[in-house]
Amino acid sequence: MAEASYAHIRLERDGAIARLLLNRPERRNALTHDMMIELEDAFGRVRDDPGCRVLVLRGAGGHFCAGGDLDAMAILPPLPDGGAGDPLIPAYRQFGNALLALNSLPQATIAVVEGSAVGGGFGMACCSDVVILHDSAKFGLPEPRVGFIPSQVIPFVVRRVGEGAARDLAVSGRVIDAVEACRLGIGRYLCRNTAEIGSTLRGLLDDILKMEPQALATVKRLVRACATADDRTVLDDASESLVGLLRRAEAAEGIQAFKAKTAPGWAKR
């Protein structure tokens, strides 16, 4: 992974594992536009790194991400003269591109959520493959209480929790705890303390690193496609993908290793 220096996030690689830290703890990792740009760049670097097999995303200081930074959002540039488009529209739309980049990563993604995960934080969790919940995790879409909306996270939240639950959260503005988040399927692993988070994360990483990288990327892509493509399209793609994978040397190695009760080469990295 190419070296990058960021002001508000930290991206490091430890072997096959990339770790991205949202690093504005003094603001509960609330998002500014500069931070959104950094996130999109970081997700692109992860995507383009062939040696990276999993991304772990978490926040500094006991919180995941408290949505948009209200102080930054209160500073509005004047509307341009002559009927030109509002410059804020593409600026906020950019965070949608960052979420799309996270959602479509070929690598496995794990979000470790502690404390606040509202608005943009909720969206990033919903764009992750696996979510580990600390007891302190709180999710919600409270922006309408303040007079605006969580614009770019909406499709990802709806796909994660379903339309009914999303409508409930959107119109009530209520913030739910980790137990309800687990019930709604936002996360699958509920941990009481830091030690449990560490143990759960290690077990997940061990499982993921046993997966052949291209097979993992393919099955993840097909699962995502089920939300937006018709069944016949997904099934056609799946059959072609299966045959393509079977014709690779990795499948022959994996089958042989399974029969011999040994580990294939990629599981030893």
C-alpha positions, 0 to 999 in steps of 0.5 A, a space after each residue: 500500500 502506497 504511503 499516505 499522510 492524512 490529517 484526520 484519519 490513519 491508515 496502516 498495513 500489518 501484513 495482509 491486514 489494513 487498519 483505518 482509524 478515524 482520528 478526530 477523538 476531540 470531536 467524536 470523529 465527526 466528519 468534515 469535508 476534508 475527512 470525507 475526501 481522505 476516506 475516499 482516498 484511503 478506500 481507494 488505496 486499500 482497493 488497489 493493494 493486492 497484498 491487502 486481504 482485509 480492512 479493519 475500520 474503527 474510531 479513536 477515543 471510544 467513539 466510531 463516528 458522530 456523523 457530520 461535524 455541526 460546526 463545519 456544517 454551519 459555515 455555508 459559502 454564499 450561493 453563486 450569482 447568475 443561477 449557478 449550482 450550489 457548490 455544497 451539493 457536489 461537496 456533500 455528494 462526495 461522501 456518497 462516493 466514499 461510501 460506495 468505495 467502502 461498500 464495493 471493496 474486494 477485500 473483507 471489511 470489519 467495522 469495530 463500533 464503540 460509542 457514537 455511530 450516527 449519520 455518516 458513522 451509521 452509513 460506514 458501519 452498514 457498508 462493512 461486511 462484518 460489524 463488531 459492537 461494543 456495549 456502548 455502541 449507539 446508532 441513529 439518524 437524528 439529523 432531522 431533529 436539527 433541520 437537515 438529513 443524513 443524505 448519503 447513508 440512506 440506501 446503505 442503511 435501508 439495505 442493512 436493516 430493511 425499509 421498515 426499520 429504516 423508516 422508523 429510525 428516520 422519522 423518529 430520530 431515536 438512537 438505538 443501543 447495541 442490543 437493538 442494533 444486533 437484533 436489527 442485523 447492523 452487527 452480529 457480534 456484541 462485546 461487553 469490553 475491550 478484551 472481548 472485542 480483541 478476541 472476537 476480532 482475532 477470531 474473525 481475522 483468522 477465519 477471513 485469512 483462510 479464504 482464498 482472496 479472489 473467491 472471497 472477492 467474488 462471493 462478496 460481489 455476488 451477495 451485494 448484487 442481490 440487492 440491486 440485480 434480478 435473480 437471473 442476472 445474479 445466477 448467470 454471473 454466479 455460474 460463470 464466476 464459479 467455472 472461472 474460479 474452478 479453472 484457476 490453480 488456486 481451486 485445484 490447490 484448495 481442493 487437494 489441501 482439503 482432501 489431505 487435511 492440510 492448509 492451502 498456501 493462502 491460509 498460511 500468510 
